[in-house]
Amino acid sequence: DDVGAARMLLALAEAGESGAGPDGKEEALRCATEARDLFRSMGDLKMEAAALLQVANIHLRRRSEESASDALAAVNDALPSMLSLGDKKGQAVALHARALGFVRCGDLDSGLAAARDA
């Protein structure tokens, strides 16, 4: 079923996030993106946001400014769901990722502000 497939893809993304080399990160990103799409099609906001945060984490591990911008985009997509669901832990994780993304993009003031929000 779609729920099981989406959860498995998200688990594979989490496991592969810190995998060896760029190929492991590409596969993890593919899995996380596919999981996000499945959760979105099912209307599962919480799990869609979790998948988006996984996408952000994978981008942040790449440690480039372009990847940090991609991470910020994913976080900005996830955060409204976390807020509307009242998911405090998810909000904190998203704000932490947002702070790190800003810092990696060279925007230290926004990074500090996001860190304070977390």
Residue, then its C-alpha position, 0 to 999 in steps of 0.5 A: d500500500d502507499v502508506g507502507a511504501a512512503r514510510m519505507l522510502l522515508a526510512l531508506a532516505e534516513a538510513g542513506e542520508s549519511g551514506a558513503g559518497p554522493d551516490g548514497k546522498e542522491e539515492a537518499l534524496r530520491c527516496a525522500t522526495e518520492a516519500r514526500d510526493l506519496f505523503r502529499s498525495m495521501g494528504d498526510l501533512k505531518m509525514e509530508a513535512a517529515a519527508l521535507l525535513q529529510v530532504a533538507n537534511i540531505h541537502l545540508r550534508r552536501r555543505s554547499e551554498e546551492s544545497a543550503s538554498d535547496a534545504l531552506a526551500a524544503v524547510n520553508d515548505a515543511l514549517p507551515s505544516m508543523l505550525s498548523l499541526g502544533d508539532k513543537k518537536g517538528q517546529a524545533v527541528a525545522l527552525h534548526a535546519r533553517a538556521l543552519g541553511f541561512v548560515r551555510c548561505g552566508d546570511l548570519d543575521s538570519g541564521l541567528a534569528a532562526a536559531r533564536d526562534a528554535 
